[in-house]
Amino acid sequence: MDPEKVMENLFKELDTSLKAMGKAKTTEEKETYSRIIKNLAESSGVFFSAINDMMAYSTDNLDDLDDIDIDEEY
C-alpha cells in the first residue's frame, strides 16, 4: 500500500474521531474516543519513525560515500 495513502487515511480517521469525541455526551463515549485517538496517534508515530529510519538509507545520502577512502585498511 502507498505510504502517503496510509498516512492520509490515518489522519482522516484521527480527524473524524476528534470531531466525534467533541460531540460525545457521556464519559464512556469520550473515553472510547480517547482510546481510539491515542491508538491512531501512536500508529502515526510508529509510521513516522519508520519513515525516519528509511530516510537514513535514502539514496540522497550516497554523496556522503564519496568522502570515504575505501583503500584505507581497518
MOPAC internal coordinates of N, CA, C and O (Angstrom, degrees):
PM7 1SCF
backbone

  N    0.0000 0     0.00 0     0.00 0    0    0    0
  C    1.4524 1     0.00 0     0.00 0    1    0    0
  C    1.5298 1   109.04 1     0.00 0    2    1    0
  O    1.2310 1   120.99 1   -32.63 1    3    2    1
  N    1.3075 1   115.71 1   147.37 1    3    2    1
  C    1.4535 1   123.08 1  -178.90 1    5    3    2
  C    1.5367 1   110.41 1   -67.49 1    6    5    3
  O    1.2310 1   119.73 1   -56.67 1    7    6    5
  N    1.3312 1   118.12 1   123.33 1    7    6    5
  C    1.4652 1   121.12 1  -178.67 1    9    7    6
  C    1.5327 1   113.38 1   -57.41 1   10    9    7
  O    1.2310 1   120.63 1   143.18 1   11   10    9
  N    1.3230 1   116.39 1   -36.82 1   11   10    9
  C    1.4658 1   118.89 1   179.06 1   13   11   10
  C    1.5227 1   111.09 1   -64.53 1   14   13   11
  O    1.2310 1   120.98 1   141.63 1   15   14   13
  N    1.3172 1   115.74 1   -38.37 1   15   14   13
  C    1.4624 1   120.39 1   179.18 1   17   15   14
  C    1.5347 1   110.88 1   -67.23 1   18   17   15
  O    1.2310 1   120.94 1   140.68 1   19   18   17
  N    1.3245 1   115.81 1   -39.32 1   19   18   17
  C    1.4639 1   120.60 1   178.05 1   21   19   18
  C    1.5248 1   109.80 1   -60.53 1   22   21   19
  O    1.2310 1   120.78 1   131.27 1   23   22   21
  N    1.3321 1   116.11 1   -48.73 1   23   22   21
  C    1.4711 1   119.88 1  -179.62 1   25   23   22
  C    1.5291 1   110.90 1   -63.35 1   26   25   23
  O    1.2310 1   120.65 1   138.51 1   27   26   25
  N    1.3222 1   116.37 1   -41.49 1   27   26   25
  C    1.4651 1   120.29 1   179.10 1   29   27   26
  C    1.5253 1   110.54 1   -60.17 1   30   29   27
  O    1.2310 1   120.62 1   135.17 1   31   30   29
  N    1.3184 1   116.42 1   -44.83 1   31   30   29
  C    1.4642 1   120.46 1   179.47 1   33   31   30
  C    1.5270 1   112.23 1   -66.52 1   34   33   31
  O    1.2310 1   120.41 1   141.32 1   35   34   33
  N    1.3332 1   116.82 1   -38.68 1   35   34   33
  C    1.4611 1   120.01 1   176.64 1   37   35   34
  C    1.5267 1   111.15 1   -60.16 1   38   37   35
  O    1.2310 1   120.74 1   135.05 1   39   38   37
  N    1.3245 1   116.19 1   -44.95 1   39   38   37
  C    1.4596 1   119.33 1  -178.39 1   41   39   38
  C    1.5239 1   112.17 1   -71.15 1   42   41   39
  O    1.2310 1   120.12 1   148.09 1   43   42   41
  N    1.3289 1   117.37 1   -31.91 1   43   42   41
  C    1.4697 1   119.73 1   174.78 1   45   43   42
  C    1.5215 1   110.31 1   -64.32 1   46   45   43
  O    1.2310 1   120.65 1   135.97 1   47   46   45
  N    1.3288 1   116.37 1   -44.03 1   47   46   45
  C    1.4632 1   120.77 1   178.85 1   49   47   46
  C    1.5249 1   110.59 1   -64.90 1   50   49   47
  O    1.2310 1   120.61 1   140.29 1   51   50   49
  N    1.3084 1   116.43 1   -39.71 1   51   50   49
  C    1.4636 1   120.72 1   178.32 1   53   51   50
  C    1.5234 1   110.46 1   -63.10 1   54   53   51
  O    1.2310 1   120.34 1   135.58 1   55   54   53
  N    1.3108 1   116.95 1   -44.42 1   55   54   53
  C    1.4656 1   121.77 1   178.37 1   57   55   54
  C    1.5311 1   111.11 1   -62.54 1   58   57   55
  O    1.2310 1   120.85 1   134.67 1   59   58   57
  N    1.3243 1   115.98 1   -45.33 1   59   58   57
  C    1.4706 1   120.70 1   179.12 1   61   59   58
  C    1.5201 1   111.11 1   -61.46 1   62   61   59
  O    1.2310 1   120.45 1   136.87 1   63   62   61
  N    1.3252 1   116.74 1   -43.13 1   63   62   61
  C    1.4648 1   121.11 1  -179.54 1   65   63   62
  C    1.5203 1   111.76 1   -66.96 1   66   65   63
  O    1.2310 1   120.18 1   141.44 1   67   66   65
  N    1.3255 1   117.26 1   -38.56 1   67   66   65
  C    1.4644 1   120.17 1   177.82 1   69   67   66
  C    1.5274 1   111.13 1   -63.87 1   70   69   67
  O    1.2310 1   120.59 1   137.97 1   71   70   69
  N    1.3132 1   116.47 1   -42.03 1   71   70   69
  C    1.4662 1   120.44 1   177.96 1   73   71   70
  C    1.5229 1   110.90 1   -64.69 1   74   73   71
  O    1.2310 1   120.53 1   137.15 1   75   74   73
  N    1.3285 1   116.59 1   -42.85 1   75   74   73
  C    1.4636 1   120.75 1   179.38 1   77   75   74
  C    1.5233 1   111.04 1   -64.76 1   78   77   75
  O    1.2310 1   120.42 1   142.16 1   79   78   77
  N    1.3197 1   116.81 1   -37.84 1   79   78   77
  C    1.4663 1   120.42 1   178.37 1   81   79   78
  C    1.5227 1   110.41 1   -64.23 1   82   81   79
  O    1.2310 1   120.81 1   142.40 1   83   82   81
  N    1.3229 1   116.06 1   -37.60 1   83   82   81
  C    1.4633 1   120.15 1   178.30 1   85   83   82
  C    1.5184 1   112.44 1   -64.70 1   86   85   83
  O    1.2310 1   120.36 1   152.83 1   87   86   85
  N    1.3197 1   116.92 1   -27.17 1   87   86   85
  C    1.4647 1   121.60 1  -179.92 1   89   87   86
  C    1.5276 1   113.01 1   -93.22 1   90   89   87
  O    1.2310 1   120.62 1   170.54 1   91   90   89
  N    1.3222 1   116.41 1    -9.46 1   91   90   89
  C    1.4658 1   120.55 1  -177.19 1   93   91   90
  C    1.5229 1   110.41 1   -63.43 1   94   93   91
  O    1.2310 1   121.02 1   -39.30 1   95   94   93
  N    1.3215 1   115.65 1   140.70 1   95   94   93
  C    1.4634 1   121.24 1  -177.07 1   97   95   94
  C    1.5231 1   112.68 1   -97.57 1   98   97   95
  O    1.2310 1   120.58 1   139.77 1   99   98   97
  N    1.3242 1   116.49 1   -40.23 1   99   98   97
  C    1.4686 1   119.18 1  -174.66 1  101   99   98
  C    1.5217 1   111.30 1   -98.17 1  102  101   99
  O    1.2310 1   121.86 1   -19.08 1  103  102  101
  N    1.3039 1   114.05 1   160.92 1  103  102  101
  C    1.4617 1   120.66 1   177.72 1  105  103  102
  C    1.5221 1   110.84 1   -63.52 1  106  105  103
  O    1.2310 1   120.84 1   142.48 1  107  106  105
  N    1.3335 1   116.01 1   -37.52 1  107  106  105
  C    1.4587 1   120.17 1  -179.81 1  109  107  106
  C    1.5280 1   111.30 1   -64.02 1  110  109  107
  O    1.2310 1   120.53 1   138.35 1  111  110  109
  N    1.3229 1   116.60 1   -41.65 1  111  110  109
  C    1.4664 1   120.21 1   177.83 1  113  111  110
  C    1.5248 1   110.39 1   -64.09 1  114  113  111
  O    1.2310 1   120.78 1   136.77 1  115  114  113
  N    1.3106 1   116.11 1   -43.23 1  115  114  113
  C    1.4708 1   119.95 1  -179.82 1  117  115  114
  C    1.5228 1   110.85 1   -64.04 1  118  117  115
  O    1.2310 1   120.89 1   140.95 1  119  118  117
  N    1.3412 1   115.90 1   -39.05 1  119  118  117
  C    1.4617 1   119.32 1   178.64 1  121  119  118
  C    1.5359 1   110.75 1   -66.00 1  122  121  119
  O    1.2310 1   120.61 1   139.48 1  123  122  121
  N    1.3146 1   116.44 1   -40.52 1  123  122  121
  C    1.4695 1   120.61 1   178.39 1  125  123  122
  C    1.5246 1   110.40 1   -60.63 1  126  125  123
  O    1.2310 1   120.29 1   131.88 1  127  126  125
  N    1.3270 1   117.06 1   -48.12 1  127  126  125
  C    1.4638 1   120.11 1   179.21 1  129  127  126
  C    1.5198 1   111.43 1   -66.62 1  130  129  127
  O    1.2310 1   120.38 1   146.86 1  131  130  129
  N    1.3173 1   116.88 1   -33.14 1  131  130  129
  C    1.4588 1   120.64 1   177.30 1  133  131  130
  C    1.5247 1   110.58 1   -61.47 1  134  133  131
  O    1.2310 1   120.97 1   137.55 1  135  134  133
  N    1.3345 1   115.76 1   -42.45 1  135  134  133
  C    1.4702 1   119.50 1   179.00 1  137  135  134
  C    1.5279 1   111.14 1   -67.45 1  138  137  135
  O    1.2310 1   120.69 1   140.14 1  139  138  137
  N    1.3214 1   116.29 1   -39.86 1  139  138  137
  C    1.4737 1   120.42 1   177.92 1  141  139  138
  C    1.5214 1   109.95 1   -61.70 1  142  141  139
  O    1.2310 1   120.59 1   133.86 1  143  142  141
  N    1.3236 1   116.48 1   -46.14 1  143  142  141
  C    1.4696 1   121.64 1  -179.61 1  145  143  142
  C    1.5187 1   110.54 1   -62.81 1  146  145  143
  O    1.2310 1   120.47 1   138.21 1  147  146  145
  N    1.3303 1   116.71 1   -41.79 1  147  146  145
  C    1.4674 1   120.55 1   178.68 1  149  147  146
  C    1.5248 1   110.40 1   -60.82 1  150  149  147
  O    1.2310 1   120.24 1   135.11 1  151  150  149
  N    1.3401 1   117.14 1   -44.89 1  151  150  149
  C    1.4645 1   120.66 1  -179.98 1  153  151  150
  C    1.5265 1   111.85 1   -64.74 1  154  153  151
  O    1.2310 1   120.50 1   138.65 1  155  154  153
  N    1.3294 1   116.64 1   -41.35 1  155  154  153
  C    1.4643 1   119.89 1   178.52 1  157  155  154
  C    1.5304 1   111.00 1   -65.12 1  158  157  155
  O    1.2310 1   120.51 1   139.22 1  159  158  157
  N    1.3245 1   116.63 1   -40.78 1  159  158  157
  C    1.4662 1   120.48 1   179.03 1  161  159  158
  C    1.5267 1   110.75 1   -64.94 1  162  161  159
  O    1.2310 1   120.52 1   138.35 1  163  162  161
  N    1.3311 1   116.62 1   -41.65 1  163  162  161
  C    1.4622 1   119.63 1   178.20 1  165  163  162
  C    1.5298 1   110.78 1   -65.19 1  166  165  163
  O    1.2310 1   120.36 1   140.87 1  167  166  165
  N    1.3211 1   116.91 1   -39.13 1  167  166  165
  C    1.4662 1   120.91 1   177.31 1  169  167  166
  C    1.5160 1   110.58 1   -61.97 1  170  169  167
  O    1.2310 1   120.61 1   138.62 1  171  170  169
  N    1.3101 1   116.44 1   -41.38 1  171  170  169
  C    1.4704 1   120.51 1   177.38 1  173  171  170
  C    1.5196 1   110.12 1   -62.34 1  174  173  171
  O    1.2310 1   120.67 1   137.96 1  175  174  173
  N    1.3268 1   116.32 1   -42.04 1  175  174  173
  C    1.4579 1   120.50 1   179.46 1  177  175  174
  C    1.5093 1   112.62 1   -62.43 1  178  177  175
  O    1.2310 1   120.65 1   138.61 1  179  178  177
  N    1.3309 1   116.36 1   -41.39 1  179  178  177
  C    1.4597 1   120.87 1   177.49 1  181  179  178
  C    1.5203 1   109.73 1   -62.93 1  182  181  179
  O    1.2310 1   120.99 1   138.10 1  183  182  181
  N    1.3107 1   115.72 1   -41.90 1  183  182  181
  C    1.4610 1   120.21 1  -179.60 1  185  183  182
  C    1.5296 1   110.45 1   -64.29 1  186  185  183
  O    1.2310 1   120.42 1   136.97 1  187  186  185
  N    1.3404 1   116.81 1   -43.03 1  187  186  185
  C    1.4687 1   120.14 1   178.08 1  189  187  186
  C    1.5228 1   111.23 1   -63.43 1  190  189  187
  O    1.2310 1   120.14 1   142.02 1  191  190  189
  N    1.3197 1   117.33 1   -37.98 1  191  190  189
  C    1.4645 1   120.55 1   177.61 1  193  191  190
  C    1.5208 1   110.65 1   -63.38 1  194  193  191
  O    1.2310 1   120.91 1   137.94 1  195  194  193
  N    1.3285 1   115.86 1   -42.06 1  195  194  193
  C    1.4615 1   119.61 1   178.79 1  197  195  194
  C    1.5272 1   110.85 1   -63.33 1  198  197  195
  O    1.2310 1   120.51 1   138.15 1  199  198  197
  N    1.3201 1   116.63 1   -41.85 1  199  198  197
  C    1.4609 1   120.41 1   177.74 1  201  199  198
  C    1.5230 1   110.16 1   -62.52 1  202  201  199
  O    1.2310 1   120.64 1   136.75 1  203  202  201
  N    1.3124 1   116.38 1   -43.25 1  203  202  201
  C    1.4592 1   121.40 1   179.33 1  205  203  202
  C    1.5328 1   110.56 1   -60.24 1  206  205  203
  O    1.2310 1   120.67 1   136.58 1  207  206  205
  N    1.3309 1   116.33 1   -43.42 1  207  206  205
  C    1.4580 1   120.16 1   179.04 1  209  207  206
  C    1.5259 1   111.19 1   -64.86 1  210  209  207
  O    1.2310 1   120.45 1   140.02 1  211  210  209
  N    1.3185 1   116.74 1   -39.98 1  211  210  209
  C    1.4645 1   120.31 1   179.91 1  213  211  210
  C    1.5200 1   110.86 1   -68.10 1  214  213  211
  O    1.2310 1   119.82 1   147.21 1  215  214  213
  N    1.3166 1   117.96 1   -32.79 1  215  214  213
  C    1.4590 1   121.10 1  -179.80 1  217  215  214
  C    1.5236 1   111.04 1   -66.14 1  218  217  215
  O    1.2310 1   120.48 1   153.69 1  219  218  217
  N    1.3128 1   116.68 1   -26.31 1  219  218  217
  C    1.4627 1   120.16 1   178.29 1  221  219  218
  C    1.5235 1   110.42 1   -64.92 1  222  221  219
  O    1.2310 1   120.19 1   153.77 1  223  222  221
  N    1.3316 1   117.24 1   -26.23 1  223  222  221
  C    1.4534 1   122.12 1  -179.43 1  225  223  222
  C    1.5228 1   112.45 1  -105.48 1  226  225  223
  O    1.2310 1   120.85 1  -162.42 1  227  226  225
  N    1.3014 1   115.99 1    17.58 1  227  226  225
  C    1.4580 1   121.88 1  -178.77 1  229  227  226
  C    1.5212 1   110.62 1   -63.92 1  230  229  227
  O    1.2310 1   120.70 1   -29.24 1  231  230  229
  N    1.3244 1   116.26 1   150.76 1  231  230  229
  C    1.4663 1   120.72 1   178.01 1  233  231  230
  C    1.5191 1   111.54 1   -69.12 1  234  233  231
  O    1.2310 1   119.80 1   165.33 1  235  234  233
  N    1.3172 1   117.98 1   -14.67 1  235  234  233
  C    1.4628 1   120.79 1   176.91 1  237  235  234
  C    1.5212 1   110.80 1   -64.70 1  238  237  235
  O    1.2310 1   120.34 1   156.04 1  239  238  237
  N    1.3215 1   116.96 1   -23.96 1  239  238  237
  C    1.4583 1   120.83 1  -178.12 1  241  239  238
  C    1.5254 1   112.69 1   -85.37 1  242  241  239
  O    1.2310 1   119.87 1  -178.72 1  243  242  241
  N    1.3294 1   117.85 1     1.28 1  243  242  241
  C    1.4577 1   120.42 1  -178.87 1  245  243  242
  C    1.5204 1   112.04 1   -65.86 1  246  245  243
  O    1.2310 1   119.99 1   154.92 1  247  246  245
  N    1.3232 1   117.63 1   -25.08 1  247  246  245
  C    1.4593 1   120.14 1   177.19 1  249  247  246
  C    1.5197 1   111.43 1   -61.65 1  250  249  247
  O    1.2310 1   120.30 1   150.06 1  251  250  249
  N    1.3278 1   117.03 1   -29.94 1  251  250  249
  C    1.4603 1   121.36 1   179.45 1  253  251  250
  C    1.5326 1   110.79 1   -66.43 1  254  253  251
  O    1.2310 1   120.38 1   154.93 1  255  254  253
  N    1.3255 1   116.88 1   -25.07 1  255  254  253
  C    1.4572 1   120.23 1  -179.18 1  257  255  254
  C    1.5194 1   112.22 1   -69.88 1  258  257  255
  O    1.2310 1   120.16 1   159.10 1  259  258  257
  N    1.3195 1   117.30 1   -20.90 1  259  258  257
  C    1.4704 1   120.72 1   178.43 1  261  259  258
  C    1.5190 1   111.20 1   -63.10 1  262  261  259
  O    1.2310 1   119.83 1   154.90 1  263  262  261
  N    1.3107 1   117.93 1   -25.10 1  263  262  261
  C    1.4489 1   122.70 1  -177.14 1  265  263  262
  C    1.5260 1   112.75 1   -80.36 1  266  265  263
  O    1.2310 1   120.08 1   168.98 1  267  266  265
  N    1.3192 1   117.45 1   -11.02 1  267  266  265
  C    1.4558 1   121.58 1  -176.47 1  269  267  266
  C    1.5199 1   109.51 1   -87.38 1  270  269  267
  O    1.2310 1   121.07 1   -50.01 1  271  270  269
  N    1.3119 1   115.55 1   129.99 1  271  270  269
  C    1.4636 1   121.71 1   177.72 1  273  271  270
  C    1.5201 1   108.34 1   -91.52 1  274  273  271
  O    1.2310 1   120.39 1   -75.25 1  275  274  273
  N    1.3406 1   116.87 1   104.75 1  275  274  273
  C    1.4631 1   120.30 1  -174.86 1  277  275  274
  C    1.5224 1   112.54 1   -79.01 1  278  277  275
  O    1.2310 1   119.81 1   168.21 1  279  278  277
  N    1.3295 1   117.96 1   -11.79 1  279  278  277
  C    1.4725 1   121.37 1   177.00 1  281  279  278
  C    1.5186 1   111.48 1   -80.87 1  282  281  279
  O    1.2310 1   120.35 1   168.37 1  283  282  281
  N    1.2951 1   116.93 1   -11.63 1  283  282  281
  C    1.4490 1   122.22 1  -178.01 1  285  283  282
  C    1.5286 1   109.94 1   -70.15 1  286  285  283
  O    1.2310 1   120.18 1   -47.70 1  287  286  285
  N    1.3488 1   117.27 1   132.30 1  287  286  285
  C    1.4582 1   120.67 1   179.53 1  289  287  286
  C    1.5189 1   109.73 1   -83.38 1  290  289  287
  O    1.2310 1   121.49 1   -34.32 1  291  290  289
  N    1.3119 1   114.75 1   145.68 1  291  290  289
  C    1.4790 1   119.58 1   179.45 1  293  291  290
  C    1.4843 1   110.05 1  -111.44 1  294  293  291
  O    1.2310 1   120.10 1   180.00 1  295  294  293

